Amino acid sequence: MNMGSQTIGLPQARRDAASIFLAKVFYWMAIGLAVTAAVAWFTVQSGFVAHLVGAPLIVLFIAEIALVWYLSARVWKMSPGAATGCFVGYAALNGLTLSVIFLAYTMTSIASTFVITAGMFGAMSLYGFITKRDLSGMGSFLFMGLIGIILASIVNMFLHSSSLGWTISILGVLIFVGLTAYDVQRIKNMAEQGILEQGDAMIQRGAVIGALSLYLDFINLFLMLLRFVGVTRD
């Protein structure tokens, strides 16, 4: 069923409400990014980042995966406060993990990459919001591509191939650019098709899981771009 075509006949009031819901999603995504940036900055400034290299970083990465899986699987059964807390906690945990990039790249290149990422993310978010084209068919294709670059990244941990690394980065940028537009349209459709009529608790849960999706798109797009435009420390 073409979800994009269903929105044309919706009352204006529901479309407006969906826009407000999407703004709520972006608000929580921005909160998540702010928490991540603050934790990463504090970790670097305190010198604690030096203790995260090696095994601690692997432990943190595993904990992140577990928390994302738990939140994604349980969000609709959790209280709104617990769901929000898990999301903010994940953002803080990710800040610890991402603090190590300050050891590899200059502050200026990290800042410039963030600006580039924000521009690309904003453009694709706008496209996903306004396009009349149904992007739902992209979902499975992009997901398969995501699985592919994850597996390739694992393989490259042993091969240490620079050419494979560049290929992964190029494909990663394309995949997360596509996922941004896809996720924005999916969240918009979710709002237009009934979640706003299920009460404040359900709306907050939907906003949290939507924010998590867009947060992950942004962070991963940032990391992929950093490989291109990031300037490594001497």
Backbone as CSV, one residue per row, in Angstrom:
resi,resn,N_x,N_y,N_z,CA_x,CA_y,CA_z,C_x,C_y,C_z
1,MET,0.843,-1.191,0.000,0.000,0.000,0.000,0.877,1.240,0.000
2,ASN,0.553,2.185,-0.802,1.345,3.396,-0.912,0.957,4.369,0.187
3,MET,1.800,4.467,1.212,1.516,5.325,2.356,1.569,6.791,1.973
4,GLY,2.460,7.118,1.018,2.600,8.507,0.615,1.319,9.050,0.013
5,SER,0.600,8.232,-0.775,-0.607,8.700,-1.425,-1.739,8.877,-0.438
6,GLN,-1.708,8.204,0.720,-2.776,8.285,1.693,-2.833,9.656,2.355
7,THR,-1.702,10.337,2.420,-1.656,11.600,3.148,-2.340,12.732,2.400
8,ILE,-2.568,12.573,1.079,-3.125,13.651,0.281,-4.540,13.986,0.733
9,GLY,-5.335,12.943,1.082,-6.715,13.165,1.468,-6.921,13.415,2.943
10,LEU,-5.859,13.561,3.735,-5.990,13.784,5.159,-6.458,15.203,5.444
11,PRO,-7.245,15.375,6.519,-7.630,16.737,6.911,-6.392,17.570,7.242
12,GLN,-6.498,18.882,6.997,-5.374,19.771,7.262,-4.977,19.740,8.733
13,ALA,-5.963,19.586,9.615,-5.676,19.569,11.052,-4.763,18.402,11.423
14,ARG,-4.989,17.247,10.799,-4.144,16.099,11.102,-2.745,16.290,10.531
15,ARG,-2.647,16.876,9.347,-1.330,17.147,8.779,-0.556,18.136,9.642
16,ASP,-1.265,19.144,10.158,-0.611,20.118,11.037,-0.151,19.455,12.329
17,ALA,-0.989,18.571,12.872,-0.628,17.866,14.099,0.584,16.962,13.872
18,ALA,0.648,16.353,12.682,1.793,15.503,12.350,3.069,16.328,12.278
19,SER,2.964,17.557,11.765,4.128,18.438,11.705,4.614,18.789,13.105
20,ILE,3.673,19.017,14.017,4.038,19.315,15.401,4.715,18.101,16.048
21,PHE,4.183,16.906,15.759,4.784,15.687,16.298,6.207,15.516,15.775
22,LEU,6.407,15.784,14.485,7.745,15.657,13.911,8.701,16.666,14.552
23,ALA,8.194,17.848,14.853,9.023,18.845,15.549,9.420,18.324,16.931
24,LYS,8.529,17.612,17.592,8.824,17.014,18.897,9.920,15.954,18.764
25,VAL,9.851,15.179,17.691,10.876,14.166,17.429,12.239,14.840,17.247
26,PHE,12.271,15.893,16.441,13.531,16.601,16.215,14.037,17.267,17.495
27,TYR,13.116,17.706,18.334,13.510,18.309,19.620,14.276,17.291,20.464
28,TRP,13.737,16.085,20.577,14.405,15.062,21.395,15.683,14.569,20.736
29,MET,15.705,14.539,19.411,16.947,14.206,18.725,18.028,15.233,19.053
30,ALA,17.645,16.538,19.031,18.597,17.601,19.351,19.082,17.486,20.790
31,ILE,18.173,17.121,21.696,18.577,16.903,23.092,19.618,15.795,23.163
32,GLY,19.370,14.708,22.432,20.316,13.592,22.415,21.684,14.007,21.899
33,LEU,21.707,14.770,20.813,22.982,15.240,20.256,23.697,16.174,21.235
34,ALA,22.928,17.027,21.911,23.533,17.950,22.875,24.145,17.183,24.046
35,VAL,23.457,16.160,24.532,23.983,15.337,25.625,25.259,14.626,25.184
36,THR,25.229,14.054,23.981,26.408,13.361,23.448,27.602,14.311,23.354
37,ALA,27.380,15.493,22.805,28.464,16.471,22.643,29.004,16.909,24.002
38,ALA,28.103,17.150,24.965,28.534,17.609,26.285,29.359,16.541,26.998
39,VAL,28.896,15.292,26.943,29.625,14.203,27.599,30.977,13.983,26.932
40,ALA,31.006,14.007,25.596,32.272,13.826,24.877,33.258,14.937,25.234
41,TRP,32.775,16.169,25.278,33.636,17.311,25.596,34.193,17.198,27.018
42,PHE,33.327,16.862,27.962,33.765,16.733,29.355,34.776,15.598,29.499
43,THR,34.534,14.493,28.784,35.441,13.348,28.854,36.825,13.710,28.348
44,VAL,36.869,14.497,27.276,38.155,14.934,26.726,38.837,15.924,27.657
45,GLN,38.088,16.911,28.121,38.665,17.949,28.962,39.161,17.411,30.301
46,SER,38.502,16.392,30.819,38.908,15.811,32.100,40.097,14.865,31.966
47,GLY,40.428,14.493,30.727,41.519,13.555,30.496,41.108,12.104,30.620
48,PHE,39.835,11.868,30.938,39.366,10.491,31.116,39.358,9.716,29.805
49,VAL,39.354,10.440,28.677,39.301,9.786,27.376,40.481,8.836,27.183
50,ALA,41.628,9.146,27.801,42.812,8.294,27.639,42.589,6.904,28.221
51,HIS,41.649,6.790,29.170,41.387,5.497,29.813,40.384,4.645,29.029
52,LEU,39.850,5.205,27.948,38.818,4.492,27.190,39.375,3.712,26.006
53,VAL,40.636,3.944,25.680,41.241,3.268,24.532,41.461,1.799,24.864
54,GLY,41.076,0.929,23.912,41.290,-0.501,24.106,40.041,-1.202,24.591
55,ALA,40.202,-2.094,25.564,39.096,-2.925,26.051,37.912,-2.119,26.577
56,PRO,38.121,-1.014,27.337,36.963,-0.246,27.810,36.072,0.257,26.682
57,LEU,36.686,0.626,25.562,35.904,1.110,24.426,35.039,-0.001,23.844
58,ILE,35.563,-1.194,23.797,34.796,-2.339,23.301,33.612,-2.631,24.215
59,VAL,33.848,-2.549,25.521,32.779,-2.777,26.493,31.672,-1.731,26.325
60,LEU,32.076,-0.471,26.164,31.103,0.595,25.957,30.302,0.376,24.675
61,PHE,30.985,-0.060,23.628,30.316,-0.293,22.349,29.278,-1.408,22.473
62,ILE,29.631,-2.472,23.171,28.685,-3.576,23.390,27.493,-3.103,24.218
63,ALA,27.770,-2.275,25.232,26.696,-1.742,26.070,25.754,-0.870,25.249
64,GLU,26.299,-0.103,24.312,25.471,0.730,23.440,24.526,-0.120,22.600
65,ILE,25.076,-1.159,21.991,24.252,-2.036,21.155,23.127,-2.652,21.980
66,ALA,23.457,-3.098,23.195,22.458,-3.717,24.065,21.361,-2.721,24.437
67,LEU,21.750,-1.480,24.724,20.764,-0.474,25.126,19.863,-0.080,23.968
68,VAL,20.432,0.052,22.764,19.617,0.369,21.592,18.633,-0.763,21.312
69,TRP,19.112,-1.990,21.409,18.227,-3.143,21.174,17.104,-3.179,22.198
70,TYR,17.439,-2.934,23.452,16.430,-2.966,24.518,15.387,-1.880,24.312
71,LEU,15.852,-0.661,24.015,14.921,0.442,23.827,14.028,0.212,22.617
72,SER,14.599,-0.256,21.529,13.817,-0.504,20.315,12.772,-1.593,20.531
73,ALA,13.130,-2.613,21.297,12.236,-3.748,21.510,11.157,-3.469,22.557
74,ARG,11.460,-2.617,23.528,10.567,-2.435,24.668,9.890,-1.072,24.739
75,VAL,10.215,-0.162,23.835,9.772,1.216,23.982,8.263,1.342,24.111
76,TRP,7.482,0.517,23.373,6.029,0.666,23.384,5.403,0.119,24.656
77,LYS,6.177,-0.619,25.474,5.677,-1.152,26.736,6.239,-0.410,27.947
78,MET,7.202,0.482,27.705,7.817,1.237,28.785,6.983,2.475,29.111
79,SER,7.179,3.004,30.310,6.567,4.293,30.623,7.274,5.364,29.808
80,PRO,6.585,6.472,29.515,7.237,7.541,28.748,8.522,8.037,29.402
81,GLY,8.510,8.135,30.738,9.701,8.591,31.448,10.861,7.635,31.295
82,ALA,10.570,6.328,31.384,11.629,5.321,31.252,12.193,5.315,29.833
83,ALA,11.306,5.434,28.846,11.763,5.463,27.453,12.654,6.677,27.200
84,THR,12.224,7.819,27.703,13.016,9.039,27.538,14.355,8.915,28.256
85,GLY,14.323,8.355,29.467,15.552,8.168,30.232,16.536,7.247,29.534
86,CYS,16.034,6.177,28.944,16.904,5.246,28.210,17.551,5.936,27.016
87,PHE,16.766,6.750,26.329,17.312,7.459,25.165,18.411,8.437,25.583
88,VAL,18.152,9.211,26.611,19.155,10.172,27.089,20.383,9.430,27.620
89,GLY,20.146,8.299,28.304,21.263,7.500,28.806,22.117,6.955,27.674
90,TYR,21.459,6.510,26.597,22.209,6.031,25.442,23.026,7.159,24.821
91,ALA,22.438,8.349,24.712,23.155,9.492,24.152,24.388,9.822,24.984
92,ALA,24.258,9.727,26.325,25.401,9.986,27.200,26.476,8.922,27.029
93,LEU,26.046,7.663,26.936,26.983,6.561,26.737,27.718,6.710,25.410
94,ASN,26.984,7.144,24.394,27.599,7.356,23.085,28.597,8.508,23.127
95,GLY,28.345,9.484,23.996,29.292,10.576,24.165,30.632,10.081,24.683
96,LEU,30.597,9.124,25.602,31.840,8.520,26.089,32.584,7.840,24.951
97,THR,31.848,7.065,24.165,32.469,6.326,23.070,33.055,7.257,22.010
98,LEU,32.287,8.283,21.645,32.730,9.187,20.581,33.838,10.133,21.024
99,SER,34.088,10.232,22.313,35.144,11.130,22.777,36.513,10.753,22.220
100,VAL,36.682,9.483,21.838,37.987,9.042,21.342,38.311,9.638,19.981
101,ILE,37.307,10.156,19.258,37.620,10.751,17.953,38.464,12.013,18.124
102,PHE,38.391,12.629,19.309,39.204,13.820,19.556,40.684,13.473,19.661
103,LEU,40.978,12.198,19.895,42.370,11.755,19.924,42.919,11.564,18.518
104,ALA,42.014,11.307,17.554,42.443,10.995,16.187,42.335,12.184,15.240
105,TYR,41.365,13.084,15.467,41.118,14.186,14.538,41.240,15.535,15.244
106,THR,41.560,16.557,14.475,41.674,17.897,15.035,40.292,18.447,15.371
107,MET,40.251,19.357,16.340,38.985,19.961,16.752,38.327,20.705,15.599
108,THR,39.127,21.397,14.806,38.583,22.168,13.685,37.899,21.264,12.668
109,SER,38.527,20.149,12.337,37.934,19.250,11.342,36.686,18.565,11.889
110,ILE,36.658,18.280,13.185,35.458,17.696,13.795,34.304,18.689,13.720
111,ALA,34.594,19.955,14.029,33.552,20.989,13.981,33.048,21.202,12.559
112,SER,33.965,21.264,11.589,33.552,21.487,10.200,32.752,20.303,9.663
113,THR,33.137,19.091,10.068,32.391,17.911,9.643,30.987,17.917,10.233
114,PHE,30.872,18.369,11.469,29.550,18.466,12.105,28.653,19.422,11.323
115,VAL,29.209,20.546,10.898,28.432,21.524,10.126,27.984,20.928,8.794
116,ILE,28.894,20.228,8.114,28.555,19.589,6.838,27.463,18.541,7.048
117,THR,27.613,17.751,8.109,26.616,16.721,8.419,25.255,17.352,8.678
118,ALA,25.237,18.435,9.451,23.980,19.110,9.760,23.307,19.611,8.485
119,GLY,24.099,20.138,7.548,23.546,20.618,6.289,22.938,19.497,5.458
120,MET,23.674,18.403,5.316,23.173,17.268,4.540,21.954,16.645,5.211
121,PHE,22.028,16.501,6.528,20.919,15.915,7.277,19.673,16.781,7.152
122,GLY,19.855,18.097,7.270,18.718,19.002,7.150,18.081,18.955,5.778
123,ALA,18.903,18.911,4.740,18.388,18.876,3.372,17.592,17.595,3.121
124,MET,18.118,16.463,3.568,17.424,15.188,3.339,16.194,15.051,4.228
125,SER,16.230,15.649,5.408,15.047,15.654,6.269,13.919,16.442,5.609
126,LEU,14.270,17.591,5.031,13.268,18.407,4.340,12.698,17.650,3.150
127,TYR,13.582,16.962,2.417,13.106,16.172,1.275,12.144,15.077,1.734
128,GLY,12.517,14.368,2.790,11.652,13.311,3.301,10.313,13.830,3.775
129,PHE,10.296,15.076,4.239,9.055,15.654,4.757,8.127,16.124,3.642
130,ILE,8.693,16.727,2.602,7.839,17.360,1.592,7.587,16.493,0.367
131,THR,8.405,15.480,0.119,8.249,14.702,-1.103,6.925,13.940,-1.120
132,LYS,6.327,13.873,-2.279,5.112,13.077,-2.470,5.462,11.646,-2.903
133,ARG,6.726,11.413,-3.168,7.163,10.079,-3.564,7.174,9.151,-2.360
134,ASP,6.659,7.951,-2.536,6.658,6.965,-1.457,8.053,6.361,-1.320
135,LEU,8.675,6.568,-0.171,10.033,6.080,0.058,10.064,4.759,0.817
136,SER,8.890,4.177,1.085,8.858,2.962,1.897,9.617,1.809,1.247
137,GLY,9.653,1.789,-0.090,10.368,0.715,-0.777,11.872,0.775,-0.580
138,MET,12.378,1.957,-0.172,13.807,2.100,0.053,14.262,1.405,1.328
139,GLY,13.315,1.191,2.254,13.673,0.706,3.577,14.459,-0.593,3.583
140,SER,13.923,-1.619,2.927,14.589,-2.920,2.931,15.922,-2.867,2.191
141,PHE,15.970,-2.091,1.107,17.207,-1.954,0.340,18.291,-1.287,1.180
142,LEU,17.926,-0.192,1.872,18.891,0.521,2.708,19.326,-0.328,3.898
143,PHE,18.398,-1.091,4.450,18.743,-1.953,5.584,19.746,-3.027,5.171
144,MET,19.522,-3.609,3.988,20.484,-4.603,3.495,21.851,-3.963,3.267
145,GLY,21.853,-2.737,2.741,23.115,-2.033,2.557,23.800,-1.765,3.876
146,LEU,23.015,-1.426,4.917,23.568,-1.182,6.242,24.219,-2.440,6.806
147,ILE,23.539,-3.571,6.667,24.109,-4.838,7.117,25.409,-5.127,6.370
148,GLY,25.409,-4.799,5.093,26.596,-5.040,4.272,27.801,-4.245,4.736
149,ILE,27.603,-2.955,5.040,28.760,-2.148,5.457,29.208,-2.515,6.874
150,ILE,28.287,-3.010,7.698,28.684,-3.479,9.030,29.583,-4.703,8.908
151,LEU,29.168,-5.647,8.060,29.980,-6.847,7.856,31.315,-6.507,7.221
152,ALA,31.292,-5.596,6.247,32.540,-5.188,5.596,33.474,-4.493,6.583
153,SER,32.907,-3.717,7.493,33.723,-3.030,8.496,34.385,-4.032,9.435
154,ILE,33.652,-5.077,9.793,34.222,-6.117,10.650,35.371,-6.820,9.940
155,VAL,35.159,-7.143,8.668,36.209,-7.799,7.889,37.435,-6.906,7.784
156,ASN,37.190,-5.604,7.579,38.306,-4.683,7.397,39.091,-4.438,8.692
157,MET,38.522,-4.803,9.826,39.264,-4.721,11.079,40.467,-5.654,11.054
158,PHE,40.366,-6.710,10.250,41.465,-7.679,10.137,42.324,-7.410,8.898
159,LEU,41.691,-6.910,7.815,42.426,-6.676,6.576,43.203,-5.359,6.591
160,HIS,42.655,-4.356,7.281,43.264,-3.019,7.322,43.488,-2.464,5.908
161,SER,42.475,-2.650,5.064,42.558,-2.179,3.685,42.045,-0.751,3.582
162,SER,42.893,0.170,3.132,42.468,1.562,2.992,41.429,1.725,1.889
163,SER,41.581,0.964,0.801,40.619,1.067,-0.300,39.244,0.565,0.129
164,LEU,39.216,-0.528,0.887,37.943,-1.032,1.391,37.337,-0.048,2.382
165,GLY,38.196,0.572,3.180,37.717,1.562,4.130,37.054,2.743,3.443
166,TRP,37.655,3.231,2.362,37.067,4.324,1.602,35.748,3.914,0.956
167,THR,35.706,2.688,0.438,34.467,2.194,-0.170,33.346,2.126,0.856
168,ILE,33.677,1.637,2.048,32.692,1.564,3.124,32.182,2.956,3.468
169,SER,33.089,3.928,3.528,32.703,5.298,3.868,31.776,5.897,2.812
170,ILE,32.113,5.689,1.530,31.283,6.217,0.442,29.883,5.616,0.495
171,LEU,29.821,4.299,0.612,28.524,3.627,0.679,27.771,4.027,1.948
172,GLY,28.512,4.198,3.037,27.891,4.591,4.295,27.225,5.953,4.208
173,VAL,27.897,6.917,3.569,27.303,8.240,3.392,26.010,8.136,2.590
174,LEU,26.038,7.391,1.485,24.847,7.238,0.650,23.710,6.565,1.404
175,ILE,24.049,5.540,2.171,23.027,4.796,2.910,22.379,5.665,3.985
176,PHE,23.182,6.400,4.748,22.609,7.189,5.836,21.923,8.458,5.343
177,VAL,22.344,8.964,4.190,21.589,10.053,3.565,20.202,9.550,3.169
178,GLY,20.161,8.364,2.563,18.878,7.776,2.182,18.025,7.443,3.394
179,LEU,18.639,6.906,4.442,17.895,6.550,5.648,17.299,7.775,6.322
180,THR,17.979,8.903,6.234,17.448,10.125,6.835,16.114,10.505,6.201
181,ALA,16.076,10.556,4.869,14.829,10.887,4.169,13.763,9.834,4.443
182,TYR,14.154,8.565,4.397,13.211,7.473,4.632,12.613,7.548,6.029
183,ASP,13.456,7.765,7.046,12.977,7.787,8.428,12.074,8.982,8.698
184,VAL,12.406,10.146,8.130,11.557,11.313,8.317,10.173,11.066,7.730
185,GLN,10.118,10.504,6.524,8.811,10.209,5.927,8.063,9.150,6.733
186,ARG,8.789,8.145,7.218,8.156,7.079,8.020,7.558,7.652,9.305
187,ILE,8.286,8.536,9.970,7.794,9.145,11.206,6.595,10.048,10.918
188,LYS,6.670,10.794,9.827,5.556,11.648,9.431,4.309,10.804,9.161
189,ASN,4.478,9.700,8.437,3.342,8.827,8.139,2.781,8.190,9.406
190,MET,3.674,7.836,10.337,3.241,7.249,11.597,2.332,8.222,12.340
191,ALA,2.682,9.501,12.296,1.877,10.523,12.958,0.548,10.730,12.245
192,GLU,0.587,10.761,10.931,-0.624,11.040,10.159,-1.613,9.887,10.180
193,GLN,-1.153,8.707,10.568,-2.020,7.533,10.494,-2.488,7.030,11.860
194,GLY,-2.438,7.893,12.886,-3.149,7.507,14.095,-2.450,7.604,15.427
195,ILE,-1.116,7.686,15.487,-0.458,7.654,16.798,-0.843,8.869,17.639
196,LEU,-1.192,9.979,16.990,-1.538,11.190,17.732,-2.882,11.068,18.439
197,GLU,-3.637,10.043,18.104,-4.953,9.849,18.716,-4.906,8.828,19.844
198,GLN,-3.717,8.371,20.211,-3.580,7.310,21.215,-3.099,7.808,22.572
199,GLY,-3.141,9.107,22.788,-2.815,9.647,24.096,-1.393,10.156,24.200
200,ASP,-1.164,10.967,25.247,0.131,11.605,25.432,1.258,10.607,25.654
201,ALA,0.968,9.519,26.383,2.017,8.533,26.667,2.523,7.897,25.372
202,MET,1.600,7.521,24.491,1.994,6.901,23.230,2.720,7.903,22.335
203,ILE,2.294,9.154,22.376,2.955,10.182,21.580,4.404,10.344,22.021
204,GLN,4.634,10.359,23.352,5.999,10.508,23.844,6.852,9.304,23.482
205,ARG,6.292,8.103,23.580,7.041,6.902,23.176,7.406,6.984,21.693
206,GLY,6.436,7.405,20.871,6.702,7.539,19.437,7.764,8.583,19.146
207,ALA,7.725,9.682,19.908,8.727,10.729,19.717,10.119,10.233,20.081
208,VAL,10.202,9.422,21.125,11.505,8.901,21.563,12.087,7.934,20.540
209,ILE,11.273,6.991,20.056,11.809,6.010,19.113,12.096,6.680,17.764
210,GLY,11.316,7.697,17.408,11.619,8.457,16.201,12.912,9.243,16.341
211,ALA,13.096,9.857,17.519,14.322,10.605,17.778,15.539,9.696,17.748
212,LEU,15.394,8.483,18.267,16.504,7.530,18.249,16.907,7.191,16.818
213,SER,15.931,6.971,15.954,16.231,6.649,14.552,16.993,7.785,13.880
214,LEU,16.512,9.010,14.049,17.161,10.154,13.403,18.513,10.457,14.050
215,TYR,18.612,10.260,15.348,19.890,10.448,16.047,20.949,9.501,15.483
216,LEU,20.576,8.234,15.299,21.513,7.254,14.751,21.895,7.596,13.315
217,ASP,20.930,8.069,12.528,21.239,8.497,11.156,22.274,9.617,11.173
218,PHE,22.059,10.605,12.038,22.949,11.760,12.100,24.350,11.350,12.548
219,ILE,24.445,10.589,13.618,25.744,10.194,14.167,26.530,9.369,13.165
220,ASN,25.875,8.426,12.529,26.580,7.569,11.577,26.983,8.328,10.317
221,LEU,26.144,9.240,9.867,26.507,10.080,8.727,27.716,10.939,9.086
222,PHE,27.734,11.474,10.289,28.858,12.277,10.767,30.155,11.471,10.772
223,LEU,30.098,10.246,11.279,31.298,9.420,11.356,31.812,9.028,9.973
224,MET,30.886,8.754,9.043,31.301,8.407,7.689,31.949,9.605,6.994
225,LEU,31.363,10.786,7.166,31.923,11.988,6.557,33.262,12.363,7.179
226,LEU,33.417,12.075,8.457,34.658,12.412,9.140,35.854,11.712,8.512
227,ARG,35.609,10.532,7.943,36.690,9.815,7.279,37.158,10.528,6.010
228,PHE,36.239,11.333,5.408,36.586,12.056,4.196,37.231,13.401,4.495
229,VAL,36.587,14.189,5.330,37.031,15.569,5.529,37.790,15.787,6.836
230,GLY,37.836,14.766,7.675,38.539,14.914,8.937,40.047,14.986,8.739
231,VAL,40.676,15.873,9.492,42.135,16.029,9.463,42.710,15.333,10.692
232,THR,43.521,14.330,10.458,44.082,13.576,11.573,45.174,14.365,12.284
233,ARG,45.346,14.073,13.557,46.396,14.717,14.334,47.768,14.123,13.968
234,ASP,48.774,14.932,14.037,50.128,14.483,13.714,50.635,13.540,14.809
